[in-house]
């Protein structure tokens, strides 16, 4: 019963529903590509294409006004006191990440409102701006995650023989496990963000197909769903 209660509460969370939709969205995108490219099953591929597009649009509607969440997080972070330069750097990177995500949600919201004809703007340039800020947010988050791993490793190495610090060492090791998952999730999200922002095709001259993008988003969504649970 306890597992059932936890599962129901998880599904009732907005984040939980969004991550399940993300798994469906990118899983469908991967299957759409796989069935069309490797199996030649055009009809089933089109069915997964419809599921991919529907879940993509549903997630966009879920995220309306989500920039307000980021604004509240930024305000809370600005009010935090930092004891040393290391904490100041962590705070700055965290705030920067949230600022980029705020702009991502903002333009993403404008894009979906344009797509459903609520506004008269062209959704394509708005979506490109959204994906660009998402890509920047991911890169900033990547830098912050690597910084956290380095700091934790330094602490573990310096205190592995210190008996009085063993509990803190264990805490750092547990934090690293979560950070490793975050790294995998970040690299997964880089696939759709890098393609959507046109960084990969225009800067790196790499044009990712739907299979790679779908697989990256699927892995990221699965990890995010696990973490939300």
Buried (B, 14 or more C-beta within 10 A) or exposed (E): EEEEEEEEEBEEEEBBBBBBBBBBBBBBBBBBBBBBEEEEBEEBBEBBBEBBBBBBBBBBEBBEEBBEBBBEBBEEBEEEEEEEEEEEBBBBBBBBBBBBBBBBBBBBBBBBBBBEEEBEEEBEEBBBBBBBBBBBBBBBBBEBBEBBBEBBEEBBEEBEEEEEBEEEBEEBEEBBEEBEBBBEBBBBBBBBBBBBBBBBEEEEEEEBEBBBBBBBBBBBBBBBBEEBB
